[in-house]
Amino acid sequence: MVGSGDMSEAKFLTVAEVAAMMRVSKMTVYRLVHNGDLPAVRVGRSFRVVEEDVNEYLRKSFYSAG
């Protein structure tokens, strides 16, 4: 999550935008959110994810193959 707690600079993405960015289905993004692997904010009936949280998740998910 954005460290300082100042969310004024945070860019919020929809589940569809996160799915497109990660090249996965929206259901995969929902699963990550519900499992707590990807932090999200609930806005009404939808979720918003901070772009930096997506980048952090991807950085932590990289592994060396071979």
N, C-alpha and C positions, 0 to 999 in steps of 0.2 A: 504494500500500500504506500501511497505518497507519504514519505517520512514525517514532514513537519506538521502535518495535520491541516495545512493550508490547501484547501481544495479549489481555490479560485483559478489556479493554473491548470487543473486537471482536465483532460479531455475524456469525456464519457462516451463509450461506444455501446451500440445496441448489440443484442445477441447475434443478430444477422451480420453486423459489421465484424464482430469478433470471429464468427464462423468463416467469413470470407477471408479475413486476415490470416487465419490459421489453416485455411483450406480443409475444414472439417464441416460436418453437418451442424445445424442449429441444435439438434438433440445432443450431440457430443458436448457442446458448450453448456447447455442446461445441466447435463450430468456433472460436468466439472464444477459448476456453481453449487449444485445441490450437495455434492460430496465435500464441499469446502475447499477444493483444490484451487479454485479461482474466486477471489473475493468479488462481490457484486453488491449493488445497492438496489433495493426494490423500489420502483416508482410506479405506484398504482398496481397494475397487474403484470407489468413487465420489469425486466432487469436492465441495469446499466453497469458496465464494467469500465474501470479506469484503464486507459490505454497502457499506462506504465505497469499495471498489474499483469496485463497480457504479456508484455515484453519480459517481465520478471519470470512469469510462469514458463515461457519458452526458453529463457536462459537456463533455468533450473532443470529443464527437461532434456537438454542436449546430453548425449552420451557418445563416447567414441566407439565406433564399430570396427571390428577386425582386430 
